Amino acid sequence: MKHFLLVFLVVFLISCTKEKDTIAEKFSDEYTIEWVKFDYDSIKGRDKNYQLLELLIPKDKTKDTLFNQTKVYVDDKLSKKYSRYYDLEVSATEKKHVYKAKIKMYSEYSKLKTDESNERKVSIFYLNYYKDSLDFKIKDFEDTDEFEIEFENHHNDRFTGRITEGVYRDTIINNERMINARITKIAVTNKTTTSNFFIVNDSIFDQQKFSLKGMYKTE
Protein backbone atom coordinates (compact mmCIF):
# COMPACT_ATOMS: atom_id res chain seq x y z
CA MET A 1 0.00 0.00 0.00
CA LYS A 2 2.83 2.41 0.90
CA HIS A 3 4.58 1.51 -2.37
CA PHE A 4 1.39 2.25 -4.31
CA LEU A 5 0.95 5.64 -2.63
CA LEU A 6 4.58 6.54 -3.32
CA VAL A 7 4.24 5.69 -7.02
CA PHE A 8 0.99 7.68 -7.22
CA LEU A 9 2.62 10.70 -5.57
CA VAL A 10 5.61 10.59 -7.94
CA VAL A 11 3.34 10.36 -11.00
CA PHE A 12 1.20 13.22 -9.68
CA LEU A 13 4.22 15.47 -9.11
CA ILE A 14 5.62 14.70 -12.56
CA SER A 15 2.24 15.51 -14.13
CA CYS A 16 2.04 18.82 -12.27
CA THR A 17 5.59 19.71 -13.30
CA LYS A 18 4.86 18.92 -16.93
CA GLU A 19 1.72 21.09 -16.91
CA LYS A 20 3.58 24.04 -15.39
CA ASP A 21 6.22 23.73 -18.12
CA THR A 22 3.68 23.90 -20.95
CA ILE A 23 3.20 26.98 -23.10
CA ALA A 24 -0.19 27.54 -21.47
CA GLU A 25 1.14 27.59 -17.90
CA LYS A 26 4.78 28.67 -18.13
CA PHE A 27 4.08 32.37 -17.50
CA SER A 28 0.53 32.06 -16.20
CA ASP A 29 1.39 33.12 -12.65
CA GLU A 30 2.75 36.58 -13.48
CA TYR A 31 -0.42 38.04 -11.93
CA THR A 32 -2.58 36.60 -9.16
CA ILE A 33 -6.23 37.62 -9.19
CA GLU A 34 -7.98 38.63 -5.96
CA TRP A 35 -11.12 40.58 -5.10
CA VAL A 36 -11.14 43.28 -2.43
CA LYS A 37 -13.95 45.27 -0.90
CA PHE A 38 -14.31 48.96 -0.10
CA ASP A 39 -17.16 49.88 2.24
CA TYR A 40 -18.95 53.19 1.65
CA ASP A 41 -21.32 52.95 4.62
CA SER A 42 -20.63 55.36 7.48
CA ILE A 43 -22.34 52.97 9.91
CA LYS A 44 -20.07 50.01 10.64
CA GLY A 45 -21.65 46.66 9.84
CA ARG A 46 -24.43 48.05 7.65
CA ASP A 47 -22.73 46.62 4.56
CA LYS A 48 -25.20 47.83 1.93
CA ASN A 49 -23.17 50.33 -0.08
CA TYR A 50 -19.80 49.04 -1.21
CA GLN A 51 -17.53 48.36 -4.13
CA LEU A 52 -15.82 45.14 -5.14
CA LEU A 53 -12.59 45.47 -7.11
CA GLU A 54 -10.75 42.73 -8.92
CA LEU A 55 -7.02 43.22 -8.50
CA LEU A 56 -4.17 41.92 -10.62
CA ILE A 57 -1.34 41.39 -8.14
CA PRO A 58 2.08 40.97 -9.80
CA LYS A 59 4.50 38.19 -8.95
CA ASP A 60 7.28 40.71 -9.54
CA LYS A 61 7.04 42.96 -6.47
CA THR A 62 8.71 45.84 -8.34
CA LYS A 63 5.58 46.14 -10.48
CA ASP A 64 2.29 47.80 -9.53
CA THR A 65 -0.94 46.14 -8.51
CA LEU A 66 -3.66 46.98 -11.05
CA PHE A 67 -7.42 47.09 -10.76
CA ASN A 68 -9.45 45.32 -13.43
CA GLN A 69 -13.15 44.60 -12.89
CA THR A 70 -15.36 46.65 -10.59
CA LYS A 71 -18.80 45.98 -9.11
CA VAL A 72 -20.63 48.76 -7.26
CA TYR A 73 -23.48 47.96 -4.87
CA VAL A 74 -26.05 50.58 -3.85
CA ASP A 75 -28.52 49.60 -1.11
CA ASP A 76 -27.22 46.04 -1.45
CA LYS A 77 -28.11 45.92 -5.17
CA LEU A 78 -25.58 45.68 -7.98
CA SER A 79 -25.53 48.94 -9.95
CA LYS A 80 -24.73 48.03 -13.55
CA LYS A 81 -24.56 51.72 -14.40
CA TYR A 82 -21.41 52.21 -12.33
CA SER A 83 -19.96 48.71 -12.70
CA ARG A 84 -17.60 47.22 -15.25
CA TYR A 85 -17.21 43.47 -15.29
CA TYR A 86 -17.75 40.30 -17.31
CA ASP A 87 -19.13 36.78 -17.06
CA LEU A 88 -17.11 34.01 -18.71
CA GLU A 89 -17.99 30.41 -19.48
CA VAL A 90 -15.47 28.08 -21.14
CA SER A 91 -16.58 24.71 -22.54
CA ALA A 92 -15.04 22.01 -24.70
CA THR A 93 -16.19 21.55 -28.29
CA GLU A 94 -16.31 18.41 -30.41
CA LYS A 95 -13.07 19.50 -32.06
CA LYS A 96 -9.88 18.34 -30.38
CA HIS A 97 -8.08 21.05 -28.37
CA VAL A 98 -10.75 23.60 -29.33
CA TYR A 99 -12.82 25.38 -26.68
CA LYS A 100 -15.65 27.87 -26.77
CA ALA A 101 -15.53 31.00 -24.63
CA LYS A 102 -18.85 32.72 -23.97
CA ILE A 103 -18.30 36.24 -22.67
CA LYS A 104 -20.88 38.72 -21.48
CA MET A 105 -19.62 42.15 -20.51
CA TYR A 106 -21.30 44.82 -18.42
CA SER A 107 -20.36 48.43 -19.10
CA GLU A 108 -21.76 51.88 -18.42
CA TYR A 109 -22.12 52.13 -22.20
CA SER A 110 -24.01 48.86 -22.65
CA LYS A 111 -27.26 50.70 -23.36
CA LEU A 112 -25.74 53.46 -25.47
CA LYS A 113 -27.89 54.14 -28.53
CA THR A 114 -25.51 54.14 -31.46
CA ASP A 115 -25.99 56.26 -34.57
CA GLU A 116 -23.92 58.53 -36.79
CA SER A 117 -22.91 60.58 -33.75
CA ASN A 118 -22.40 57.75 -31.27
CA GLU A 119 -20.26 54.72 -32.03
CA ARG A 120 -19.33 51.79 -29.80
CA LYS A 121 -16.92 49.03 -30.76
CA VAL A 122 -15.64 46.08 -28.75
CA SER A 123 -12.57 44.02 -29.63
CA ILE A 124 -11.68 40.71 -27.98
CA PHE A 125 -7.97 39.88 -27.95
CA TYR A 126 -7.18 36.27 -27.05
CA LEU A 127 -4.42 33.66 -27.11
CA ASN A 128 -4.23 30.30 -28.85
CA TYR A 129 -1.96 27.85 -27.06
CA TYR A 130 -0.51 25.31 -29.46
CA LYS A 131 1.74 22.38 -28.55
CA ASP A 132 4.94 24.43 -28.34
CA SER A 133 3.97 27.94 -29.44
CA LEU A 134 1.25 30.54 -29.11
CA ASP A 135 -0.29 33.40 -31.05
CA PHE A 136 -3.01 35.97 -30.50
CA LYS A 137 -6.16 36.76 -32.43
CA ILE A 138 -8.58 39.68 -32.47
CA LYS A 139 -12.33 39.60 -33.07
CA ASP A 140 -14.30 42.82 -33.48
CA PHE A 141 -17.92 43.38 -32.49
CA GLU A 142 -20.39 46.27 -32.63
CA ASP A 143 -23.51 47.03 -30.59
CA THR A 144 -23.41 43.87 -28.49
CA ASP A 145 -22.27 42.78 -25.03
CA GLU A 146 -22.27 39.04 -25.69
CA PHE A 147 -19.46 37.30 -27.53
CA GLU A 148 -18.64 33.73 -28.53
CA ILE A 149 -15.08 32.81 -29.43
CA GLU A 150 -13.47 29.51 -30.32
CA PHE A 151 -9.87 29.19 -29.23
CA GLU A 152 -7.21 26.48 -29.20
CA ASN A 153 -5.40 25.14 -26.18
CA HIS A 154 -3.44 21.90 -26.51
CA HIS A 155 -2.71 21.71 -22.76
CA ASN A 156 -5.80 22.66 -20.75
CA ASP A 157 -8.86 24.93 -20.90
CA ARG A 158 -7.10 28.16 -19.88
CA PHE A 159 -8.48 31.26 -21.63
CA THR A 160 -6.36 34.40 -21.71
CA GLY A 161 -7.78 37.51 -23.30
CA ARG A 162 -8.68 41.16 -23.08
CA ILE A 163 -11.80 43.18 -23.78
CA THR A 164 -11.16 46.57 -25.38
CA GLU A 165 -14.18 48.86 -25.56
CA GLY A 166 -14.06 52.05 -27.60
CA VAL A 167 -16.83 54.66 -27.42
CA TYR A 168 -16.74 57.62 -29.82
CA ARG A 169 -19.26 60.45 -29.53
CA ASP A 170 -19.57 63.68 -31.45
CA THR A 171 -19.58 66.77 -29.25
CA ILE A 172 -19.35 70.54 -29.53
CA ILE A 173 -16.60 72.35 -27.59
CA ASN A 174 -16.14 76.12 -28.05
CA ASN A 175 -18.36 75.95 -31.13
CA GLU A 176 -16.07 73.35 -32.67
CA ARG A 177 -17.22 69.86 -33.54
CA MET A 178 -14.98 67.28 -31.88
CA ILE A 179 -14.96 63.58 -31.06
CA ASN A 180 -15.12 62.49 -27.43
CA ALA A 181 -13.30 59.14 -27.22
CA ARG A 182 -13.31 56.74 -24.26
CA ILE A 183 -11.32 53.51 -24.31
CA THR A 184 -11.45 50.92 -21.52
CA LYS A 185 -9.75 47.54 -21.20
CA ILE A 186 -10.42 44.49 -19.05
CA ALA A 187 -8.14 41.46 -18.74
CA VAL A 188 -10.14 38.24 -19.09
CA THR A 189 -9.39 34.74 -17.81
CA ASN A 190 -11.14 31.71 -16.36
CA LYS A 191 -8.33 31.06 -13.85
CA THR A 192 -7.10 32.70 -10.65
CA THR A 193 -3.77 33.63 -12.25
CA THR A 194 -2.87 35.14 -15.60
CA SER A 195 0.09 36.17 -17.72
CA ASN A 196 0.99 39.77 -18.53
CA PHE A 197 0.57 39.25 -22.28
CA PHE A 198 -2.25 41.79 -22.73
CA ILE A 199 -1.32 43.90 -19.70
CA VAL A 200 2.35 44.90 -19.70
CA ASN A 201 3.39 48.17 -21.39
CA ASP A 202 -0.23 49.13 -22.00
CA SER A 203 -1.08 52.81 -21.51
CA ILE A 204 -4.62 52.08 -20.29
CA PHE A 205 -3.58 49.51 -17.69
CA ASP A 206 -0.75 51.82 -16.61
CA GLN A 207 -3.50 54.22 -15.45
CA GLN A 208 -5.13 51.51 -13.33
CA LYS A 209 -2.51 51.34 -10.59
CA PHE A 210 -3.96 50.57 -7.21
CA SER A 211 -2.97 50.59 -3.54
CA LEU A 212 -4.28 48.02 -1.07
CA LYS A 213 -4.15 50.54 1.79
CA GLY A 214 -7.54 50.90 3.45
CA MET A 215 -8.98 47.85 1.69
CA TYR A 216 -9.75 44.36 2.94
CA LYS A 217 -10.24 41.07 1.14
CA THR A 218 -13.65 39.56 0.52
CA GLU A 219 -14.36 36.09 1.78
Secondary structure by P-SEA (a helix, b strand, c coil): caaaaaaaaaaaaaaaaaaaacccccccccbbbbbbbbbccccccccccbbbbbbbccccccbbbbbcbbbbbccccccccccccbbbbbbbcccccbbbbbbbbbcccccccccccbbbbbbbbbbbbcccccbbbbbbbccccbbbbbbbbcccccccbbbbbbbbbbbbcccbbbbbbbbbbbbbbcccccccccccccccccccccccccccccc
